[in-house]
Amino acid sequence: MSDRSSQQSRAHGCEGAGYPVVLDVRGRPCLVVGAGAVAARKVAGLVGAGAEVTVVAPRVHPTIAALADDQEGVATRSGAGTVAIERRPYRAGDAARFRLVVTATGLPEVDDLVVADAEAAGVWLNCADDPGRSSFLLPSVHRDGPVSVAVSTGGASPALAGWLRRRLGNAAGRHVGELATLLADGRRRIQAQRRPTSAVDWQALLDGPLPDLVADGRIEEARAIVDRATAPEGRDAPPEDLARAPERGGAAPAHGA
C-alpha cells in the first residue's frame, strides 16, 4: 500500500482493518493526557481493568479527583487499578514512559505532541478526538463478571457502537458472568483430571437448559449439570437429555471451550 493510500485509510479510523484484542493492563503504567469528562471515562475504564494510571492535566475533572482521593477503596476492589494525578501541562517525551497512552485534551496542539511522542516511542496510542491517528481504538463494552462484549465501528459512529453494545448485552441475558464462571470451574476440573477440555461437549451444555437456569438464578441446579458433565469418566455421567444438544438455527456443534 502506498504512503498516500495508507494515510487515506488511517483518516477513516480502523475501517475494515481493525485487529480485535483484549489487553492485560493490570499493574502496567498507562497515561491519560487531559482530565475532562471524556478523559474521566477513559481513566475509569483503565482503573477498572487494573492499570496504574497517571493523569497529566492542569485541571482535573471531579470524577478523576475522586478516584485519586479514594486510592485505598480503589485498590481493595477486585481487579481495580490506581490513579496518580500530575496537575501540569503535558511535557514533550512524557509518553515514552508508559505502555499505553490516551490523549483527550480537545487541544489539537497538545494532542499533536502526544501523538508524535507515542509514535516515536512505539507506544500504543488512542487519540479521543481523531481515531485516524490512533494505533488502537476503544470499543463500547458491556461487562458482566469475566464476560466482555465489545463493539467497535472503527471510529465511524460511537453512538452506533453504544446502541449495538446495549442490544448485545441484553441478548446475552442476565447472569452471563456467572455462567462463564461455572464453565471455567468445569474446565479446571477437566484439566485437573489431565483430560482434554474437548472431552466435554460444551456446546451441548449451552444449547440445553444451563443458560436459562443461570438466568433464572438457579445457580446450584446449573452447577450440578456442569459437575455431572465434567465428572471423571465412568462416574456421574450426564443424563442423555443434558448431553445432547437440540438444534438451534442449524449451527454446527463446537466442542472446544
Buried (B, 14 or more C-beta within 10 A) or exposed (E): EEEEEEEEBBEBBBBEEBEEEEEEBEEBBBBBBBBBEBBBBBBBBBBBBBBBBBBBBEEBBEBBBBBBEEEEEBEEEEEBBBBEBBEEBBEEEBBBEBBBBBBBBEBEEBBBBBBBBBEEBEBBBBBBBBBBBBBBBBBBBBBBEBBEBBBBBBBBEBEEBBBBBBEBBEEBEBBBBBBBBBBBBBBEBBEEEEBEBEEBBBBBBBBBBBBEBBBEEBBEEBBBBBBBBBBEEEEEEBEEEBBEBEEEEEEEEEEEB
